[in-house]
């Protein structure tokens, strides 16, 4: 009897996880100080706090000019789902996040470049559109304040505009 209950519970968890909308794709951005990057992007809708439109966004990517790479996790609250079109879904969202990675740092005394760890706190505001076929596009603004260990120290990055295209399933 216990096995049957465990099997039913496991199946229920699998079905509920599979029922959550997801999207996978790429995200490209441009920011202050020519801070350009490309990231692998994954979104997973959540039903945390009975808010089924909120989603977790995970990205891993590299900065242009071989400046380093970073992973980011964002929790986005859907603040508005306007009915602008008959087909497809619009959504406006905002949310906090954290990032960690390695960033290239030029040491003047040693006349050499080093990869130094960085951590940052991020905030995001964006709009997305999911077509009636499995394509999702989004645009967002994501400023962050970071800290580079044994490097620049604290640094603000207050301007970042990003575009993403994802396969929605």
C-alpha positions in Angstrom: 0.0 0.0 0.0 2.8 2.4 0.8 4.4 1.7 -2.6 1.2 2.6 -4.4 0.9 5.9 -2.5 4.6 6.7 -3.2 4.1 5.9 -6.9 1.0 8.0 -7.2 2.7 10.9 -5.4 5.7 10.6 -7.7 3.5 10.6 -10.8 1.5 13.6 -9.6 4.8 15.6 -9.1 6.0 14.5 -12.6 2.7 15.5 -14.3 2.6 18.9 -12.5 6.2 19.6 -13.5 5.5 18.7 -17.1 2.4 20.9 -17.2 4.4 24.0 -16.4 5.1 26.1 -19.6 8.8 26.4 -20.4 11.0 28.2 -23.0 14.6 27.7 -24.1 16.7 29.9 -26.4 19.2 32.7 -26.6 19.4 36.2 -25.1 21.6 39.0 -26.4 22.3 42.3 -24.7 24.1 45.6 -24.8 25.0 47.8 -21.9 27.1 50.7 -20.6 30.8 50.5 -21.2 30.2 48.3 -24.3 29.2 45.5 -22.0 27.8 43.1 -24.7 26.9 39.5 -24.2 25.2 36.4 -25.4 23.5 33.9 -23.1 21.8 30.6 -23.2 18.3 31.2 -21.7 15.8 29.0 -19.9 12.4 30.0 -18.5 10.2 27.9 -16.3 6.8 29.0 -15.1 6.0 28.6 -11.4 2.9 28.3 -9.4 4.6 29.6 -6.2 2.3 31.6 -4.0 -0.6 30.7 -6.3 0.7 33.1 -9.0 0.8 30.8 -12.0 2.2 33.5 -14.4 5.4 34.1 -12.4 8.5 32.4 -13.8 12.1 31.6 -13.1 14.6 32.7 -15.6 18.1 31.1 -15.8 20.9 32.3 -18.1 24.5 31.3 -18.7 26.6 33.2 -21.1 29.8 35.0 -22.1 30.7 38.7 -22.4 32.0 40.0 -25.7 35.7 40.7 -26.2 36.5 37.6 -24.1 35.9 39.5 -20.9 34.4 36.5 -19.0 31.2 34.6 -18.4 28.4 34.6 -15.9 25.3 32.7 -14.7 22.1 34.5 -13.6 18.9 33.4 -11.9 15.9 35.8 -11.9 12.5 35.4 -10.2 10.1 37.4 -12.4 6.6 38.5 -11.2 4.1 38.9 -14.1 2.6 42.3 -13.4 0.3 42.6 -16.4 -1.0 40.3 -19.2 -2.7 42.7 -21.6 -5.1 41.3 -24.3 -3.6 43.2 -27.2 -4.0 40.5 -29.8 -6.5 37.7 -30.5 -3.7 35.2 -31.0 -0.6 34.8 -28.7 0.1 36.0 -25.2 1.6 39.3 -24.0 3.2 39.7 -20.6 5.0 42.4 -18.7 7.2 41.3 -15.8 9.7 42.5 -13.2 11.8 40.8 -10.6 15.1 40.5 -8.7 17.9 38.2 -9.3 21.5 37.2 -8.6 24.5 36.5 -10.8 27.9 34.9 -10.4 30.8 34.3 -12.7 34.3 35.3 -13.8 35.2 38.6 -15.3 38.6 39.6 -16.8 40.5 42.2 -14.9 43.7 44.0 -16.0 46.3 44.3 -13.3 48.4 47.4 -14.1 51.3 46.4 -11.7 51.7 42.9 -13.2 50.8 44.1 -16.8 48.6 41.0 -17.1 44.9 40.0 -17.4 43.3 37.8 -14.8 39.9 36.2 -14.4 38.4 37.3 -11.1 35.2 36.0 -9.4 32.2 38.4 -9.5 28.8 38.4 -7.8 26.0 40.8 -8.4 22.4 41.7 -7.5 20.1 42.3 -10.5 16.7 43.8 -11.3 14.8 43.2 -14.5 11.8 44.8 -16.2 10.6 43.5 -19.5 7.9 42.6 -21.9 7.4 39.3 -23.8 5.2 37.9 -26.5 4.5 34.2 -27.0 3.2 33.5 -30.5 0.4 31.0 -31.2 3.3 28.8 -32.6 6.2 27.8 -30.3 8.2 31.0 -30.4 8.6 33.5 -27.6 10.4 36.9 -28.0 11.2 39.4 -25.2 12.9 42.7 -24.5 14.1 43.8 -21.1 16.2 46.2 -19.2 18.4 44.6 -16.5 20.6 46.9 -14.4 22.9 45.3 -11.8 25.4 46.2 -9.1 28.2 43.8 -8.8 31.3 43.1 -6.8 34.5 41.7 -8.3 36.8 39.9 -5.8 40.4 41.2 -6.0 39.5 43.3 -9.0 37.4 46.4 -9.6 35.5 46.0 -6.3 32.0 47.4 -6.4 30.8 48.5 -9.8 27.3 49.6 -11.0 26.1 48.6 -14.3 22.9 50.7 -14.6 22.1 50.3 -18.3 21.5 47.0 -20.1 19.1 46.4 -22.9 18.4 42.8 -24.0 16.5 40.9 -26.6 15.7 37.2 -26.5 14.2 34.5 -28.7 13.1 31.2 -27.2 11.4 28.0 -28.2 8.3 27.7 -26.0 7.0 24.3 -25.0 
